[in-house]
């Protein structure tokens, strides 16, 4: 199930999927740096599932932005919730890829019959300046969340 939930001046991305794995298995996939790199497509530098930890991702630079996404772990409840800030971009790229972004990613796990529901909410996209990022990441998160299940199914995960 995928929804876009508009708010007054911000938009949130919501992606939910149920996987045939225990929450502990999905949690490991979501919080092990090497596995994160495989499902997200970019490995974090300095990540640890510990509140206050600062870490980065490196993606494609654009204009005045060097492509570094600055993150900080905001909440950790093992096997249930991981939330972190997601900030990057540059004001000089306003309105297009690489514009200033200051958002929050929250991953919530719930045990359900036959597995685990993963709910991803990426919140705080300011309209209209983050419309490009919102559009691209809305599609991107759908693909990325689906890969969580594939990585969790691998024998060494």
N, CA, C and O of each residue as an XYZ file, in Angstrom:
628
protein
N       0.843     -1.159      0.000
C       0.000      0.000      0.000
C       0.894      1.229      0.000
O       1.817      1.323      0.809
N       0.631      2.176     -0.900
C       1.423      3.389     -1.003
C       0.478      4.581     -1.031
O      -0.500      4.589     -1.779
N       0.774      5.591     -0.213
C      -0.062      6.781     -0.143
C       0.817      8.013     -0.105
O       1.966      7.973      0.336
N       0.251      9.097     -0.575
C       0.887     10.392     -0.437
C      -0.045     11.212      0.442
O      -1.203     11.434      0.089
N       0.457     11.661      1.582
C      -0.367     12.379      2.539
C       0.039     13.849      2.582
O       1.035     14.194      3.217
N      -0.734     14.737      1.902
C      -0.371     16.150      1.930
C      -0.711     16.789      3.275
O      -1.709     16.432      3.902
N       0.122     17.737      3.719
C      -0.158     18.549      4.889
C      -0.188     19.996      4.433
O      -0.112     20.261      3.233
N      -0.297     20.931      5.352
C      -0.473     22.330      4.976
C       0.586     22.819      3.988
O       0.242     23.303      2.909
N       1.879     22.699      4.345
C       2.911     23.187      3.441
C       4.028     22.168      3.260
O       5.085     22.485      2.716
N       3.792     20.963      3.712
C       4.759     19.885      3.524
C       4.035     18.647      3.021
O       2.815     18.521      3.127
N       4.833     17.734      2.467
C       4.301     16.460      1.996
C       5.134     15.344      2.612
O       6.320     15.515      2.894
N       4.491     14.199      2.814
C       5.162     13.018      3.341
C       5.042     11.878      2.350
O       4.037     11.754      1.651
N       6.064     11.052      2.293
C       6.026      9.817      1.512
C       5.720      8.692      2.484
O       6.334      8.600      3.546
N       4.775      7.838      2.125
C       4.419      6.681      2.942
C       4.471      5.443      2.070
O       3.815      5.377      1.030
N       5.257      4.457      2.498
C       5.332      3.175      1.789
C       5.196      2.082      2.845
O       5.894      2.102      3.859
N       4.298      1.132      2.607
C       4.124      0.005      3.521
C       4.208     -1.289      2.734
O       3.723     -1.390      1.608
N       4.834     -2.272      3.354
C       4.926     -3.594      2.730
C       5.047     -4.639      3.834
O       5.645     -4.391      4.881
N       4.466     -5.815      3.580
C       4.569     -6.929      4.525
C       5.556     -7.940      3.959
O       5.480     -8.326      2.792
N       6.493     -8.362      4.821
C       7.508     -9.339      4.430
C       7.336    -10.612      5.256
O       6.927    -10.548      6.416
N       7.648    -11.770      4.666
C       7.483    -13.050      5.373
C       8.672    -13.366      6.288
O       9.209    -14.473      6.260
N       9.069    -12.392      7.087
C      10.212    -12.538      7.989
C       9.831    -11.984      9.349
O       8.935    -11.147      9.460
N      10.508    -12.450     10.373
C      10.310    -11.930     11.726
C      10.826    -10.493     11.810
O      11.717    -10.115     11.050
N      10.276     -9.687     12.727
C      10.776     -8.321     12.885
C      12.287     -8.265     13.121
O      12.948     -7.338     12.652
N      12.836     -9.233     13.835
C      14.272     -9.250     14.111
C      15.099     -9.358     12.828
O      16.175     -8.770     12.725
N      14.589    -10.110     11.854
C      15.279    -10.263     10.568
C      15.240     -8.954      9.776
O      16.253     -8.518      9.227
N      14.058     -8.335      9.724
C      13.925     -7.064      9.004
C      14.762     -5.989      9.701
O      15.416     -5.179      9.044
N      14.736     -5.989     11.025
C      15.521     -5.015     11.795
C      17.005     -5.106     11.445
O      17.668     -4.090     11.236
N      17.510     -6.321     11.384
C      18.928     -6.511     11.041
C      19.221     -5.924      9.661
O      20.251     -5.279      9.468
N      18.322     -6.145      8.703
C      18.493     -5.614      7.353
C      18.463     -4.085      7.358
O      19.207     -3.442      6.617
N      17.607     -3.512      8.193
C      17.462     -2.064      8.249
C      18.588     -1.362      8.999
O      18.818     -0.170      8.794
N      19.306     -2.101      9.881
C      20.247     -1.431     10.782
C      21.684     -1.941     10.712
O      22.511     -1.566     11.543
N      21.989     -2.785      9.739
C      23.362     -3.238      9.525
C      23.897     -2.473      8.319
O      23.352     -2.586      7.221
N      24.958     -1.698      8.516
C      25.444     -0.788      7.474
C      25.643     -1.478      6.129
O      25.229     -0.944      5.099
N      26.260     -2.637      6.118
C      26.516     -3.332      4.851
C      25.202     -3.721      4.170
O      25.080     -3.598      2.951
N      24.230     -4.183      4.936
C      22.927     -4.560      4.367
C      22.153     -3.321      3.924
O      21.458     -3.355      2.908
N      22.269     -2.227      4.681
C      21.616     -0.973      4.293
C      22.098     -0.538      2.910
O      21.307     -0.099      2.075
N      23.376     -0.663      2.685
C      23.928     -0.294      1.389
C      23.342     -1.112      0.262
O      23.180     -0.613     -0.851
N      23.021     -2.371      0.539
C      22.478     -3.248     -0.500
C      21.022     -2.926     -0.830
O      20.651     -2.922     -2.004
N      20.189     -2.656      0.178
C      18.785     -2.381     -0.150
C      18.555     -0.915     -0.524
O      17.673     -0.606     -1.324
N      19.352     -0.016      0.058
C      19.152      1.403     -0.237
C      19.910      1.843     -1.488
O      19.544      2.825     -2.134
N      20.965      1.108     -1.820
C      21.738      1.471     -3.007
C      22.854      2.456     -2.715
O      23.555      2.894     -3.627
N      23.022      2.805     -1.457
C      24.139      3.637     -1.020
C      24.411      3.292      0.441
O      23.515      3.334      1.284
N      25.647      2.956      0.715
C      26.018      2.529      2.062
C      26.228      3.747      2.961
O      26.796      4.748      2.527
N      25.773      3.664      4.211
C      26.006      4.767      5.125
C      27.451      4.757      5.628
O      28.083      3.705      5.711
N      27.953      5.923      5.956
C      29.271      6.063      6.578
C      29.050      6.536      8.009
O      28.477      7.600      8.244
N      29.515      5.726      8.968
C      29.408      6.103     10.372
C      28.112      5.718     11.045
O      27.857      6.148     12.170
N      27.278      4.913     10.389
C      25.978      4.555     10.973
C      26.103      3.561     12.116
O      26.905      2.629     12.062
N      25.310      3.770     13.137
C      25.079      2.812     14.216
C      23.665      3.074     14.714
O      23.261      4.231     14.822
N      22.902      2.026     15.020
C      21.534      2.233     15.492
C      21.499      2.685     16.956
O      20.963      2.005     17.831
N      22.088      3.852     17.182
C      22.202      4.429     18.527
C      21.761      5.886     18.435
O      22.261      6.647     17.607
N      20.821      6.264     19.293
C      20.307      7.634     19.278
C      21.461      8.636     19.378
O      22.371      8.487     20.193
N      21.392      9.663     18.517
C      22.409     10.704     18.500
C      23.528     10.471     17.502
O      24.284     11.395     17.201
N      23.650      9.247     16.979
C      24.717      8.950     16.016
C      24.521      9.763     14.742
O      23.432      9.791     14.170
N      25.580     10.416     14.312
C      25.569     11.154     13.042
C      26.235     10.286     11.979
O      27.263      9.657     12.228
N      25.635     10.263     10.797
C      26.179      9.481      9.695
C      25.819     10.149      8.384
O      25.018     11.083      8.350
N      26.417      9.664      7.300
C      26.162     10.251      5.989
C      25.900      9.171      4.946
O      26.274      8.009      5.105
N      25.250      9.596      3.888
C      25.127      8.827      2.649
C      25.747      9.697      1.557
O      25.752     10.922      1.674
N      26.261      9.086      0.513
C      26.784      9.823     -0.642
C      25.959      9.435     -1.859
O      25.854      8.255     -2.193
N      25.378     10.420     -2.516
C      24.624     10.191     -3.739
C      25.182     11.108     -4.826
O      26.226     11.732     -4.633
N      24.505     11.193     -5.947
C      24.983     12.000     -7.074
C      24.941     13.490     -6.743
O      23.894     14.010     -6.355
N      26.073     14.181     -6.895
C      26.086     15.636     -6.687
C      25.230     16.335     -7.745
O      24.971     15.790     -8.818
N      24.798     17.561     -7.413
C      24.004     18.336     -8.368
C      24.241     19.817     -8.119
O      24.056     20.302     -7.003
N      24.648     20.528     -9.149
C      24.847     21.968     -9.015
C      25.801     22.289     -7.877
O      26.947     21.839     -7.872
N      25.331     23.060     -6.923
C      26.150     23.489     -5.788
C      26.201     22.458     -4.663
O      26.915     22.658     -3.679
N      25.461     21.367     -4.791
C      25.407     20.347     -3.742
C      26.397     19.231     -4.029
O      26.481     18.745     -5.157
N      27.152     18.821     -3.007
C      28.175     17.789     -3.156
C      27.625     16.355     -3.108
O      28.394     15.403     -3.241
N      26.322     16.188     -2.921
C      25.706     14.865     -2.908
C      25.733     14.182     -1.551
O      25.313     13.030     -1.441
N      26.217     14.862     -0.508
C      26.272     14.261      0.821
C      24.950     14.506      1.547
O      24.468     15.635      1.638
N      24.385     13.424      2.054
C      23.168     13.489      2.860
C      23.604     13.336      4.317
O      24.181     12.317      4.696
N      23.329     14.343      5.119
C      23.679     14.359      6.540
C      22.507     13.781      7.334
O      21.365     14.212      7.173
N      22.801     12.801      8.193
C      21.750     12.157      8.973
C      22.141     12.098     10.450
O      23.319     12.138     10.807
N      21.116     12.002     11.291
C      21.338     11.776     12.716
C      20.211     10.886     13.225
O      19.034     11.137     12.965
N      20.597      9.835     13.960
C      19.604      8.922     14.523
C      18.828      9.666     15.604
O      19.411     10.216     16.538
N      17.491      9.673     15.461
C      16.618     10.381     16.389
C      15.942      9.446     17.386
O      15.739      9.805     18.546
N      15.597      8.245     16.926
C      14.873      7.294     17.773
C      15.268      5.882     17.396
O      15.409      5.560     16.216
N      15.448      5.035     18.411
C      15.742      3.627     18.192
C      14.954      2.810     19.215
O      15.127      2.966     20.424
N      14.096      1.947     18.709
C      13.431      0.941     19.535
C      13.718     -0.381     18.821
O      13.072     -0.681     17.817
N      14.674     -1.182     19.316
C      15.077     -2.395     18.604
C      13.890     -3.264     18.167
O      12.958     -3.524     18.927
N      13.973     -3.692     16.918
C      12.968     -4.544     16.280
C      11.615     -3.870     16.109
O      10.623     -4.536     15.813
N      11.567     -2.536     16.294
C      10.280     -1.845     16.181
C      10.342     -0.503     15.442
O       9.488     -0.239     14.596
N      11.334      0.354     15.741
C      11.330      1.688     15.137
C      12.740      2.258     15.034
O      13.536      2.172     15.969
N      13.025      2.843     13.871
C      14.258      3.588     13.635
C      13.850      4.880     12.942
O      13.151      4.857     11.929
N      14.290      6.000     13.492
C      13.987      7.296     12.895
C      15.277      8.107     12.832
O      16.059      8.129     13.782
N      15.488      8.781     11.686
C      16.670      9.624     11.555
C      16.397     10.814     10.644
O      15.562     10.760      9.742
N      17.134     11.892     10.915
C      17.034     13.064     10.055
C      17.726     12.758      8.727
O      18.604     11.897      8.653
N      17.321     13.468      7.693
C      17.848     13.299      6.331
C      17.941     14.697      5.735
O      16.929     15.267      5.326
N      19.139     15.248      5.683
C      19.304     16.630      5.229
C      20.421     16.717      4.201
O      21.442     16.035      4.296
N      20.196     17.571      3.223
C      21.212     17.760      2.190
C      20.782     18.846      1.236
O      19.866     19.619      1.517
N      21.448     18.892      0.118
C      21.115     19.876     -0.898
C      21.747     21.226     -0.646
O      22.519     21.413      0.294
N      21.400     22.161     -1.512
C      21.940     23.509     -1.438
C      20.862     24.486     -1.891
O      20.120     24.206     -2.832
N      20.776     25.632     -1.222
C      19.771     26.641     -1.575
C      19.917     27.127     -3.022
O      18.946     27.578     -3.628
N      21.130     27.033     -3.571
C      21.354     27.450     -4.951
C      20.699     26.546     -5.982
O      20.613     26.910     -7.155
N      20.234     25.373     -5.564
C      19.555     24.442     -6.474
C      18.037     24.512     -6.301
O      17.334     23.573     -6.676
N      17.531     25.586     -5.750
C      16.122     25.709     -5.395
C      15.185     25.238     -6.508
O      15.287     25.663     -7.659
N      14.272     24.347     -6.124
C      13.234     23.892     -7.038
C      13.618     22.754     -7.955
O      12.791     22.316     -8.754
N      14.843     22.257     -7.871
C      15.241     21.138     -8.732
C      16.051     20.139     -7.911
O      16.272     20.337     -6.716
N      16.492     19.063     -8.567
C      17.277     18.054     -7.863
C      18.454     18.712     -7.162
O      19.178     19.518     -7.748
N      18.632     18.353     -5.890
C      19.724     18.917     -5.123
C      19.350     20.174     -4.354
O      20.218     20.823     -3.771
N      18.040     20.534     -4.347
C      17.640     21.690     -3.543
C      17.707     21.325     -2.059
O      17.690     20.145     -1.709
N      17.782     22.329     -1.189
C      17.903     22.116      0.261
C      16.757     21.232      0.745
O      15.591     21.463      0.426
N      17.121     20.220      1.519
C      16.149     19.252      2.033
C      16.451     19.020      3.508
O      17.599     18.767      3.875
N      15.432     19.103      4.351
C      15.585     18.858      5.784
C      14.374     18.036      6.217
O      13.322     18.589      6.539
N      14.528     16.716      6.225
C      13.405     15.804      6.390
C      13.720     14.741      7.444
O      14.811     14.714      8.012
N      12.741     13.868      7.690
C      12.910     12.781      8.653
C      12.415     11.473      8.030
O      11.340     11.425      7.432
N      13.217     10.416      8.180
C      12.845      9.074      7.740
C      12.511      8.257      8.995
O      13.310      8.190      9.929
N      11.329      7.638      9.007
C      10.924      6.794     10.126
C      10.515      5.438      9.584
O       9.634      5.334      8.730
N      11.170      4.394     10.094
C      10.889      3.012      9.712
C      10.289      2.320     10.928
O      10.917      2.251     11.985
N       9.061      1.804     10.774
C       8.359      1.158     11.874
C       8.040     -0.277     11.488
O       7.545     -0.542     10.392
N       8.330     -1.202     12.401
C       8.060     -2.622     12.177
C       6.938     -3.075     13.102
O       6.911     -2.735     14.285
N       6.003     -3.857     12.532
C       4.904     -4.421     13.305
C       4.773     -5.889     12.933
O       4.688     -6.230     11.753
N       4.755     -6.759     13.941
C       4.550     -8.186     13.684
C       3.101     -8.386     13.220
O       2.169     -7.878     13.843
N       2.922     -9.121     12.132
C       1.601     -9.456     11.604
C       1.583    -10.947     11.283
O       2.628    -11.597     11.261
N       0.398    -11.478     11.038
C       0.310    -12.891     10.652
C       1.191    -13.141      9.442
O       1.041    -12.480      8.414
N       2.100    -14.082      9.557
C       2.951    -14.458      8.438
C       4.179    -13.580      8.244
O       4.901    -13.747      7.261
N       4.432    -12.645      9.162
C       5.640    -11.842      8.959
C       5.643    -10.515      9.673
O       5.214    -10.394     10.820
N       6.151     -9.504      8.947
C       6.349     -8.173      9.515
C       5.903     -7.110      8.523
O       6.224     -7.173      7.336
N       5.158     -6.134      9.030
C       4.797     -4.964      8.216
C       5.867     -3.906      8.442
O       6.155     -3.527      9.578
N       6.448     -3.435      7.349
C       7.382     -2.316      7.380
C       6.629     -1.089      6.877
O       6.064     -1.087      5.783
N       6.639     -0.059      7.695
C       6.016      1.216      7.319
C       7.136      2.258      7.281
O       7.773      2.530      8.298
N       7.367      2.831      6.119
C       8.351      3.890      5.952
C       7.609      5.196      5.740
O       6.743      5.294      4.870
N       7.949      6.195      6.535
C       7.434      7.545      6.333
C       8.640      8.467      6.194
O       9.478      8.554      7.091
N       8.715      9.152      5.059
C       9.758     10.161      4.848
C       9.005     11.484      4.851
O       8.290     11.804      3.902
N       9.173     12.250      5.929
C       8.323     13.421      6.149
C       9.087     14.735      6.051
O      10.301     14.799      6.245
N       8.317     15.786      5.738
C       8.847     17.135      5.790
C       9.265     17.748      4.469
O      10.043     18.703      4.469
N       8.782     17.241      3.343
C       9.113     17.831      2.047
C       8.330     19.136      1.900
O       7.101     19.120      1.834
N       9.038     20.260      1.850
C       8.411     21.579      1.768
C       8.003     21.851      0.327
O       8.806     21.710     -0.595
N       6.737     22.246      0.143
C       6.252     22.589     -1.191
C       6.363     24.098     -1.385
O       6.129     24.845     -0.434
N       6.702     24.564     -2.552
C       7.050     23.800     -3.746
C       8.546     23.503     -3.887
O       8.939     22.799     -4.818
N       9.395     24.024     -2.984
C      10.841     23.928     -3.223
C      11.364     22.498     -3.235
O      12.380     22.234     -3.879
N      10.704     21.556     -2.543
C      11.145     20.156     -2.533
C      10.324     19.256     -3.450
O      10.406     18.032     -3.348
N       9.528     19.849     -4.348
C       8.661     19.039     -5.211
C       9.451     18.044     -6.062
O       9.011     16.911     -6.255
N      10.609     18.457     -6.569
C      11.435     17.561     -7.385
C      11.918     16.368     -6.557
O      11.828     15.223     -6.999
N      12.428     16.643     -5.360
C      12.892     15.562     -4.478
C      11.736     14.666     -4.069
O      11.876     13.444     -4.035
N      10.605     15.262     -3.761
C       9.431     14.483     -3.359
C       9.010     13.519     -4.461
O       8.756     12.342     -4.205
N       8.939     14.025     -5.682
C       8.519     13.181     -6.805
C       9.510     12.032     -7.021
O       9.107     10.874     -7.129
N      10.792     12.353     -7.084
C      11.801     11.322     -7.324
C      11.891     10.316     -6.194
O      11.997      9.113     -6.435
N      11.848     10.802     -4.960
C      11.996      9.898     -3.820
C      10.726      9.086     -3.570
O      10.803      7.988     -3.020
N       9.565      9.599     -3.959
C       8.329      8.815     -3.832
C       8.452      7.522     -4.629
O       8.103      6.448     -4.142
N       8.947      7.632     -5.848
C       9.153      6.439     -6.684
C      10.320      5.607     -6.161
O      10.244      4.379     -6.121
N      11.391      6.273     -5.763
C      12.576      5.580     -5.285
C      12.321      4.747     -4.043
O      12.776      3.606     -3.961
N      11.597      5.301     -3.066
C      11.348      4.557     -1.827
C      10.523      3.297     -2.079
O      10.722      2.287     -1.404
N       9.599      3.341     -3.040
C       8.817      2.128     -3.357
C       9.749      0.998     -3.787
O       9.592     -0.141     -3.347
N      10.712      1.309     -4.639
C      11.666      0.303     -5.122
C      12.589     -0.161     -4.001
O      12.869     -1.352     -3.866
N      13.056      0.789     -3.200
C      13.994      0.499     -2.124
C      13.349     -0.399     -1.060
O      13.954     -1.374     -0.613
N      12.124     -0.064     -0.660
C      11.442     -0.865      0.359
C      11.244     -2.295     -0.136
O      11.396     -3.239      0.640
N      10.912     -2.468     -1.395
C      10.757     -3.823     -1.941
C      12.059     -4.613     -1.822
O      12.033     -5.824     -1.607
N      13.195     -3.929     -1.962
C      14.495     -4.631     -1.855
C      14.821     -5.065     -0.428
O      15.643     -5.962     -0.237
N      14.199     -4.453      0.573
C      14.415     -4.886      1.961
C      14.059     -6.372      2.094
O      14.773     -7.131      2.750
N      12.961     -6.773      1.472
C      12.548     -8.171      1.523
C      13.533     -9.086      0.831
O      13.833    -10.172      1.326
N      14.038     -8.653     -0.313
C      15.005     -9.483     -1.049
C      16.289     -9.645     -0.253
O      16.820    -10.752     -0.168
N      16.797     -8.575      0.330
C      18.028     -8.653      1.115
C      17.795     -9.499      2.364
O      18.668    -10.271      2.761
N      16.631     -9.359      2.981
C      16.310    -10.146      4.186
C      16.203    -11.633      3.884
O      16.384    -12.456      4.781
N      15.913    -11.993      2.640
C      15.765    -13.387      2.230
C      17.097    -14.066      1.907
O      17.167    -15.290      1.797
N      18.145    -13.264      1.757
C      19.449    -13.850      1.414
C      19.974    -14.677      2.570
O      19.748    -14.332      3.729
N      20.675    -15.772      2.271
C      21.130    -16.695      3.316
C      21.996    -16.078      4.408
O      21.923    -16.515      5.557
N      22.809    -15.083      4.089
C      23.718    -14.517      5.079
C      23.207    -13.256      5.726
O      23.952    -12.576      6.432
N      21.929    -12.926      5.496
C      21.370    -11.698      6.061
C      21.027    -11.892      7.517
O      20.543    -10.964      8.166
